[in-house]
Each structure stands twice: as structure tokens, then as C-alpha cells.
């Protein structure tokens, strides 16, 4: 019985998703289901189907509660359209929520115009977040974001053209193959992951799963598939097959078909202005030099570490309020530098583990380290900020 309700958490209709959650909540109250006992986990960086994720906002809240999280935070790319559902779901199963968004900003008019920041695909572009968005400001942010999503879709279409040129056939159609995989119709964004997910599905359809597909990737594209990834792609009954293939394709093909983002990225000062206008907390998303990517789709590479002090000086000067980082992604040595700089600049520190794949855990074991207790405390302060400024006069 409860399995069907879990499936309905990803229904096409918001009302049906929330009703299914209410049914599951009743089963818990009746003692027929239970949540994992919490050890104190929090997560402020969960993506949903409104950007790219296997989880609707309702399903994401359920998974967070099931994993024993005390709090859950939604952060979708270029979209706030899942926020109200996320809040409602949190109330149904009694888990504290915090809401935000993630977007890319242009650093073209800054000293970092020609440097690689935290974006793996393009120099002079940075990922940033708005955290603790006051609930009554969601519509204001939707008006702000909608034109940027439209521009992004124009670039998405150009990248689909590049994919088709690469494969020397019309293997993908943006409207038929990509848009249906998204929540574009309801204010969701379409990202490079959507493009690669659509390509993954087409390649599976063309070659089948297992050895034929691996042979095609190896022989036609010289892609080396080994270790766990090889095992996963050989397993034809692997429930995450599409997502595993997506990880390989993203690491291989995005650089070949990528079109620079321009009009779809607000200037960094415009981002600060909208953050201040709505009373949200502006945060730079620290990535740091990557080695052995935790998500499996980023190659080893250098990012901000060589000039992180200069960067933090600058973003403090223009008005950033916080730094968000992922304790499981970086080394303690990296985070020692970042945390010291945060204290020096009085940046609010926010933790968030990027969730956009079914293989990623909602739990960040690093948060159980006493050194990171401040990140749990900060989450409660973030929730307090959100409640305080919701419906308040700025």
C-alpha cells in the first residue's frame, strides 16, 4: 500500500503529491511506518524536479525525513517554483524547511572576468545562491528569473544543434525529447543535465543496456569506462541506469557541445541587488580545487583556491553575506582556509550537499564532526531568518 503512495510523491500533479504525503504521514502516526532516527543531519542544498533531480519537492522532503534529517532546504537552479510545495510538504510531515535558489552570475565587470571560479564549464561565470528567502517574496523572484530561463532555453537549443552535429544525425529534438523531462511548463529550469539525460535515453534506446552500449561508447567515442561505473552500466536491471549514464555523458560531451552563457546570467551586482531587495541571504558557492569528484561528473581541476583570499575580499566589498560549501566535497585543509576567511570577513557559513542524483545520500556524515557543529547551528539561524522576514516590511 505505502509503495504506491511513495510512487505518487512524484506524480505530475502537486495536489496528488501532497495527498500521497499525507497518507504516508498517517501511516507513520499509526505506527505502520517509521523514519530513521536522526543523528542531527541538515541539508540546505537539495535540487528537485524544478531544476534537475529524481525528486519532486514533496518527494525530496519525504526522502530527507526518511534519512533522518532535522531540516531540509530546497535550492533549484534558476527557479523558485517548487518552493511553496516544499514548504507545504515540510508542514505535513513535521520537518523544518528552508528555501533558496541557485543561479549563475556574470563576473565580466569584475577582476575575475578571465578566471575560472566555481563553474566547470566557463570562466568568468560563478554559481551563487539565495538562502532563507522570505516566503512572500517568491513571486518577486519568479518575475526576476523568468527572462533568464527563457534566454537559457535559447542556448539549450543551440547545444542540441551541436549534439546533432556531433552525432551526424538528428538524435535529439529540444521540444520532443528534452522539454518533457523538465518542469519547464511550471516555471522549472532546463539545464545541461537535462540535455545529457535526454541523450542517455536515446543512446539506451539505440544500443540497449550493458555491453552493446559500453562498446559503442568505447569504440565510437573513446570513453574509458571502468570500476564501479563499468559494473553499473553492465547491470541491465540497474534502477539508476539512466542517471549513471548521464554522469558519463556529462563528463564527456558537455565540453564538446557547450555554448557560452551570456544573457542568461545576471551581473553579480544585479544579483546582490535582488537579494537585498527581497531580504534573502546572498551566498557564494565555494567549490575549490577538485580531486576525485564526489558526484562523479567533474574531472580533477583547479578552481578558486589559488586566489580565494582575493575573491573573498572582493565579494565582501560588493555585499555578499555568506559562503555556502559542502563539507564532504573538500578536504579539511581546504575548508580550514575557507572557514578562517569566513570568520575574518564575518561571512555567514551555510552547509549544503548537492542532491540531484538517486545515488547521492541526503546525509552528510561530515556534519557529525564536532568541527562542523557551527554549520548545524547556522541552519537553525537560517530558518529563523526566513521566518522573521516572511511577511515583514523591509
N, C-alpha and C positions, 0 to 999 in steps of 0.2 A: 504493500500500500504506500509506504513512505517513499519508495523509489520513484513512483510516478510523480509525487509531489516535488521531489528533487529535480526531476526532468523538467517539470513545469516552471521551475525557477528561471529557466532560460526561454520561456515562452515568448512569442512575438508581441504579446500584449502586456503592458505594465500592470494592469489590474489583475490579470491572471497570475502573473509572477508573485505579486504581493499576497493574493489569496492563498497560493500554494505555500508561501512562507508562514502565513497564519495557521494553516493546517499543521505544518511541521512544528510550529511553536506549541500548539495544543498537545501534540504527541509528546513533546518534551515535558510539558507541565503534568501530563498524565503518567509520566514515568516510563513511557514506551520507547523513548529515545533519550540520548544524553549527549552533552557536549564534553569535549576533552577538558580536563581540569587545567585551569590557567596557571602558568608559571610567571606571568607578568609581561607577556609579549604585547607589543603595539606595532602598528604599521601605518604610516601616513602616505603611502605611495602606491595605491592599488589602481591599476588600469581596469577598465570594464569594456564592454562591447561598444561603448560610445567612442572609444579610440581603437585599441586592438587588444582583445582578451577573449578567452573562452567563457568569461563570466559576465552575465548581466549585472547591473548594480545590486539587484536583490540576491543573486547567486553569490556575488563577491562577499556580501555581508554575511550570508549563511556560512560560506567557507571560512571566513575569518573567525566567526563564533565557534564553528566546529573545531578549528585548530587551536582554540584556547586563547585567542587574542582578547585583551581587555578593551581595546579600541581599534577602529578601522577607519582608514582615510582614503577617499576617492580622489584620484588625480588623473584626469583624462587629457589627452593631447588636443589642444585647440577646441575643447568642448566642455560645457558645464551642464549639458542636457541630461546627464544621469544623476545629477546631484539630488534633486528632490526625491527621486525614488530611493536613492541610497539612504537619505535621512529617514524616510518612512520605514524602510526595511530595518534600520537600526532600532527604531522605536518598537517595532513588532517583537523582536527577539531580545530586546533589552541589552544592547551593546552601544557604548558611546561611539559617536562618529565625528569625524572632522572632514571638511570638504575643501577641495582645491582644484587647480588646473595646472597643466604643464604646456608650455609653448616654446618656440624658438624665437630669439630676438636677433636683430642685426647689430653687429658691432662695427659697422662700416665707418661710423663717425667717431671712433674711439681709437686709442693707441693700440688696440688689439685687432684691428681690421685685417691684418695679414698673418694672424697667429691662429693655431689650432687650439680651441678651447675645450669644451666638453662634447663637441659634436664630431662623431667619427667620419662623417661624410663630407664636411665642408668647413673650410677655415672662415673665420670672421663671423660665425654663427654660434650662438650659445643657447643651451637649454636652461630655462628658468621656470620657477613655479610661483603660483599664488597660493598661499596656505591660509587656512582659517577664514574663508570667505563668509562674510555676513550673509545669511540666507536670503534676505530681501534684496540683495544686490545681484542675484543670479541672472535676472533678465538684463540688467545693465551690461554684464559681462558677455551675455549671448549676443547682444547688439554689437559689442566691440569685436567679438570673434568671428561672426558670420562672414564678413567680407574676406577675412584671411583664409577661412576654409574654402571659399569659392576660388580664390587665387591658387590655393594648393591643389584643387582638383584640376585646374588648367595645366599645372605642371605634372600632375599624375598622368594626364592623358598623353603628354609628351613622352613620359617614361614608358608608357605602354607601347607607344610607337617604337621606341628604342628596343624594347623587348622583342617586338615582332621583327624588327630588322636583324636583331641578333640571331633569332631562330630561323630567319629567312622564310617565315610564314606568319599568317595572322593567327598566332596561337592564343592571343588574349584580346577580348573586347572590353573596354572600360565599363560601359553601361551594363553589359550582359554578364560579365564574369567577375568584376571587381565590386561594383556598387552593391549588389545583393549580399555581399559578405560583410557589409558595414551597416551602421545606423545612420547613414547619410540622410535618409528620409526624415529623421527625427533629431537633427542637429548634431549628429556624430561626425567625427572626422575620418578621413581615409588617409592612411599612412603607407610608407614603403612596405611595411609588413603585410598590409592587405594585398598589395601587388604581388609579393612573393608567395603569399598564401594561395592566391588565385593561380599562380604559376605552378605551385606544388600540386594542386588538384588536377591541373591539366596534364602534368607530367605523369602523375599516377594513372590517370585515365589512358594516357598514350602508351605507357610501358608496363603498367601493372606494378605491384609492390614486390619487394625483395630483390633477387639477383638481377632480373632484367633492367630494373630501374637503376640499380647501382652500376651495372655495366655501361648503361647509357651515359650516366654522369661521369664515369671514369674515362670512357673511351672518347666521348664527344666533347667533353669539357675539361678533361684532365683534372677532375676534382678528386682529391685524395680523401677517402672515407675510411676511417679506422676507429679502433677502440669501441667505446660504448655506442657511438653514433652508427657504426657499421652493424653492431648487434641489433640496434633498434630498427634500422632500415631492412634488415634481413627478416625480422619478425613481422610477417604479413598481418597478424592479428593484433599488433601493437595499437592500443587505443589512441595513442598520441602521434600516430604516423605522420599526419599532415603537418603537425607542429614541428616535429623533428626534421622533416624535410625542409620546412620553412627556414629553420636555423641555418642549414647548409646553403640554401639558395641565397639567403640574405647576405651571408658572408662572402659569397662568390659573385653574385650578379648585380647587387646594388651599385657597386662602384663602376660597373660596365655600362649601366643604363641611366646613371644618376644625372639629373638636370639641376643646376644650382637653384636654390631657393632664394628669391629676391622679394617680390611684392607680398608674399605670404608671411613675411617676418616683420613684425613691428620694430621700429627703432627702440633701442634699450631704454631711452628716456621716456618714450611713449608708454612702455610697459610700466615703468616706475610711476608715471602719472596716473594710469588707470588703477594701479594697486592702491595708491594713496587716496584716490577718489572714492573707491568702494570700501576702504578700511580693511583691506586684506594685507597679509604679510608677504612682502616680496622676498624671494629666496633664489640665490644662485645655486644650481645643482652641481656640486663638485663631483667630478669623475676621477681625475688623477690618472697617472700613467697606468696602463692596463697590462696585466700579465696573467695568463690563464683565466680568461673571461668567465665569470660565474654563470652567465646566460648562454655561453657557447656560440654567440653570434658576433663577437668582437675579437678582432685579431690583436695580438700584442702590439701596443703602440704607445707613443708618448703624447701626453696632453698638457695639462696646466702646471705640472709640478715644478718645472724649471723656472717659472715666473709667477708662482702662486702668490708671493708676497706683494708683488706689483699689482696683480689682479685684484686682490682683496683691498688694497689701498684705494684702487680706482672705484670699485663697486660701492665701497663705503662712502666715498666722496659724492657719488651721484644718487645715493639714497636707499640702497638695499638694506633690508632689515635682518636678513637671515641667510644662513648657509644650510642646505639640505644635503645629506650624504648617506651612503649605505655602508654600515659597518662590516657587512660580510663581503663587500667588494674590494675593499682596500686593506693594506697592511696596517698594523698598529703604528709603524714608523710614519707612514703617510698621514694617518689620522692624528698622530701627535702634533705634526706640523699644522694641520688644518685646525685642530681644536685650540692650539695655542694662539693662532691668528684670530680665531673667532673671539676668544677672550680679550685679546688685545684691541680688537675693533668693536667689541660689545655686540657681536652678531648673535642673534638667537640661533640655537642649533636644533635642527629638525632631522629626525631619522626617517627613512623610508626605504623599504625594499621593493624594487621594481617588480610588479607582478603582471605578466602578460602572457604566460605560458602555463599549461597544466602541470609541467614538471617542476615549476617553482613553488617552494614552500611559502606559506603565509607567515611562518615563524622565522624570526631571525635569532638564531642561537647566540649570536654575539651580544645581544642586548642583555643576556643573563650575566655577562661580565660586569662586575662592580664598576669598572672604569667607565661604563656607558650608562650608568644609572641616570645621569643627567638627561639623557635622551627620552627616558620614560617620563621623568618629571616634566620635561618640556612639552610632551604630548598633552598632558593634562592642562598645562598653561595655554596651549594652542586651542584646546576645546573651550577653556574659559574665555579666551579672546573672542572666539566665534560666537559664543552665547552673549557675551557682553555687548558686542556691536551689532548683533542681529536686531533689526528694527529700531536701532538707536539713531539719533540725529547726529550727524558728523559735524 
